[in-house]
């Protein structure tokens, strides 16, 4: 799907956020 994007739904964001950390 994304390159450096992770889908965090059970975290805080309901969208695909770039996993920098």
N, CA and C atoms as an extended XYZ file, in Angstrom:
63
Properties=species:S:1:pos:R:3:atomname:S:1:resname:S:1:resid:I:1 pbc="F F F"
N         0.846       -1.194        0.000 N   UNK     1
C         0.000        0.000        0.000 CA  UNK     1
C         0.883        1.246        0.000 C   UNK     1
N         1.292        1.665        1.193 N   UNK     2
C         2.153        2.838        1.301 CA  UNK     2
C         3.611        2.441        1.315 C   UNK     2
N         4.476        3.419        1.284 N   UNK     3
C         5.906        3.141        1.305 CA  UNK     3
C         6.400        3.130        2.740 C   UNK     3
N         6.333        4.308        3.360 N   UNK     4
C         6.737        4.396        4.769 CA  UNK     4
C         5.554        4.851        5.601 C   UNK     4
N         4.414        4.244        5.309 N   UNK     5
C         3.203        4.639        6.013 CA  UNK     5
C         2.590        3.442        6.717 C   UNK     5
N         2.213        3.646        7.964 N   UNK     6
C         1.596        2.573        8.726 CA  UNK     6
C         0.193        2.984        9.136 C   UNK     6
N        -0.735        2.043        9.043 N   UNK     7
C        -2.123        2.355        9.370 CA  UNK     7
C        -2.371        2.105       10.860 C   UNK     7
N        -2.438        3.190       11.614 N   UNK     8
C        -2.678        3.061       13.049 CA  UNK     8
C        -4.112        3.444       13.357 C   UNK     8
N        -4.917        2.440       13.632 N   UNK     9
C        -6.314        2.705       13.959 CA  UNK     9
C        -6.525        2.549       15.454 C   UNK     9
N        -5.777        1.636       16.086 N   UNK    10
C        -5.926        1.382       17.507 CA  UNK    10
C        -4.943        2.246       18.307 C   UNK    10
N        -4.283        3.153       17.590 N   UNK    11
C        -3.294        4.003       18.266 CA  UNK    11
C        -3.907        5.336       18.639 C   UNK    11
N        -4.011        6.226       17.646 N   UNK    12
C        -4.594        7.526       17.938 CA  UNK    12
C        -5.146        8.125       16.660 C   UNK    12
N        -4.391        7.944       15.575 N   UNK    13
C        -4.834        8.479       14.294 CA  UNK    13
C        -5.664        7.445       13.560 C   UNK    13
N        -6.662        7.921       12.838 N   UNK    14
C        -7.546        7.018       12.108 CA  UNK    14
C        -7.135        6.976       10.638 C   UNK    14
N        -5.944        7.500       10.359 N   UNK    15
C        -5.453        7.498        8.986 CA  UNK    15
C        -4.033        6.952        8.944 C   UNK    15
N        -3.474        6.936        7.754 N   UNK    16
C        -2.118        6.418        7.588 CA  UNK    16
C        -1.115        7.522        7.896 C   UNK    16
N        -0.351        7.325        8.960 N   UNK    17
C         0.633        8.323        9.355 CA  UNK    17
C         2.037        7.815        9.069 C   UNK    17
N         2.942        8.704        8.665 N   UNK    18
C         4.323        8.333        8.373 CA  UNK    18
C         5.057        7.934        9.643 C   UNK    18
N         5.565        6.714        9.681 N   UNK    19
C         6.260        6.206       10.865 CA  UNK    19
C         7.690        6.715       10.876 C   UNK    19
N         7.857        7.858       11.534 N   UNK    20
C         9.174        8.483       11.612 CA  UNK    20
C         9.972        7.887       12.750 C   UNK    20
N         9.311        7.633       13.853 N   UNK    21
C         9.981        7.082       15.021 CA  UNK    21
C        10.047        5.570       14.915 C   UNK    21
